[in-house]
Structures are given as C-alpha cells and as structure tokens.
Amino acid sequence: LVLAGYSQGAMAIHQAELKLERSGNEDALDAIGGTLLLGDGDRTPNSGAKLIGGAPAGGEGIRVYLHGVAPRDVVEPEITVEICAIDDIVCDFSLHRSVAWYRHAAKVHTGYGDRVGRSYLDRAVDWLTGQMGFEPSLRVTRGSARSSDRPPTLNSGSDLAVRPKLLSGWTGDGSQL
C-alpha cells in the first residue's frame, strides 16, 4: 500500500500515520509500503524523510510554523518522501517575506504539474520504489504506452509479497499522464 497526498491530502496522511502510531496500530503501519507527501503543510524542520524539490531541510510547513499542530516528524522516514519546492507557501512557509513573495509562493505550490514539478515527482517515485525493493524504471508519458507491459519486478532478496500500484502517472492538475 502506497499513500500519497498533495497539500491538505499530504497533511491528512501525515496526521493519519501519526494517529496510527499513537494508537499502537502496528498492523496498519506495517501494511504501508511507502508514503509520498507533496506540499505537506505539516512538514517539520530537518525531517528524516527523503526531501526532494529544493526547499531547505530546516524549512517547515505552514501549519507547523503557525503552531496549528505540534511539530511531529513522519512515522517512517525510511519509506517516506516529501516533495517541497523552494518557496512553496504551504511546505516552505515563513511570515517574514514580502507581499510579492506570497503571490509567487502560491504559484509555486500550485505549479507541481509543470515540467519541473513532474521531475520532482519522478525522482520521488523512483526513490520510493527503490526503497520498497522495486526497480524504479516504470514511466508513463503523455501520449505513449507504458515502457513495459509487465508488472514491476521485485529485486532479488526482497521479501515483499505484494506488488503495489505505482503512482507515476499523476500530473498535479488532477489529470493522468
């Protein structure tokens, strides 16, 4: 099972995993093979998760910055990737900026569907599939067929019994590639 969320969806997944941990629900946590958080407003400074997108490691999400939630890092950083572009108003927030910066930062947060944003997603999916024991080589591009029709293969020595569906066709604007 791979969990992925964008913006408020990333915050919901971040908090849901923390709730599972607090409740001691190890079976549910064990079922999660990986987590991808895109523009997470609950991002903590110096998270243990893999960070992609250029935002500083010491940056934090808007809800953490404004003390809407206590800063709590992701539950399983070894299988969690956070995508946060530098100046993203939601996951790289700071009050000490100009009005023009806020307009720019809002565009950054809503711009993950562009070429650069998709490259961040591609890198995140590659890293996450590698962490899960899969070959990170499956790609779907607009107007073309999958490079391989066979399902992802497990790397030798892996004890994973389930082959999750990979999230490599998302564009950021709600459409599929």
N, C-alpha and C positions, 0 to 999 in steps of 0.2 A: 504494500500500500504506500503510495507516494502522496503526501499532502502538499498542496501548492495554493498560495493565495496572493492577491495583489491588493495593496493599500489596506482597507478595512478588513478584507479577507485574510491578509497576512497577519493582522493584529488578532483576528479571531482564532486563527490556527495557533499562533504563539501562545495566547491565553489558554486555549483548549489543552494544549500539551502540558502547560504548567498545572492546570487543574487535574489532569490525569496523574501527574506526578504527585501532587499533594494528596490525592485520594488513594494513592498506592495501587493504582490500576496498571500493574506491570504487564498483564496480558495485552491490553490495548496498546501500550507503548511498544511492546515487542513486535506488534503487528505493523508498526510504521517502519517502512524500509528507508524512507528519506523524506526530507521536508525542504521545500523551496519557498522562501519568503521574499516577495518583490515589493519594495517600497513599504517596509514594515514600520509603522508608527510607534511600535514598542521596542524598536532596536535599542540595545544597551551599548554604552561605550565599551570598547575592547571586548566584544563578544567572542566567544570561542568558535562561532560558526565561520565557515568559509565566506569571505566578503568579496564580492565582485561588483565593479561599477565605478570605482574611483573615489567614493566617499571616504573621508578619513576614518581610520579604525576607532578613534576616540569620539566620533560623532554619535548622535543619539536621535531617536525618533521623537516626533512632536509630542506624543502623549507622555513619554518618559520625561522629556525636557520640561513640560508644563506640570509635572507631578500628577498626571491623571492616573498613572499606575506606578507602583513601585518598580524600580529597575531590576528585572529578573532576566537573566540570560536564558537562551534557548535550552531546552531539556537535554537534547542530544546533539551537541555541536559537531560531533564527528560525522553525522549524517544530515547536517543542516547547512544550506547555502542561503545567504542573504544577498540579494541584488539591491544595491543602493547607489545611484549615480550621484556624483558630487553635485551639491546644491539642490538635491531633491527636497522639497519643502516638507515632506512627510517623514522621511527616514534620516535626513541630514539637516535637522532643524536648528535654528538659532534666532533669538529675538534681536540680536544686535546687528541688524542689516538694514539696508535702505529699502524704501518702498519699491523701487525698480527691481531690487533683488527678489522680492516676494513674487512679483509678476513672472520674472524669469524662472524662479524655483517652482512655481505651479506648472509652468510649461515643461520643465524637466520631469516632474512627477507624472504627467500625462503623456509623455513622449516615449515611453518604452516600446512602442510599436514601430519606431523608426529603425533604420539600419543599425545604428549603434546600439540601441536598446535590445534589438533582436540578437546582436552579437553577444551581449551580456547574458541573455537567456540561453543561447547556445553553449557558452562557456559553463554556465551553471548546470545545465543538463548533462554536459559531458563530465563534469566533476562529480555530480551526484550519481550518475550511472556507474562511474568508476568506483565510487565508494560502496556501491551496492553489489559490486562484483560483475558488472556487465561491461561489454565493450561499448565505449561511448561514440559509436560511429553512425548511428541511425540519424538520418536527416530527411525532412520533408520540405521541399521548396515549392513556392507558388508555381502552379502550372506544370509540375513534374511529378512523376510517380516516386514512391519510396525507393531509395537506392537499393534496397534489398527487401524482398517479399518474405523472407524467413523471419521468424521471431528472434528477439535478441538472444544471444547465446551466453551461457554462464562461463566465466573464466574458470580454468582448471583449479581444482581445490576448493571451490566455493561450496558452501553447504546450503545455499538458498534453494528453497523448494518451490517458490512461486515466481513466476515471471511477470512483473508489474508492467502495466502500460506506461510508456514513457511520454512525458509532456513536452514534445519538441515541436509541436505544430501551432503554438499559441502566438498571436501577433501583438497583443496588448490592446487592441481595439475591439476585442470580443469575437473577431473572426478567426477562422482556421486558415493556416497556410496551405 
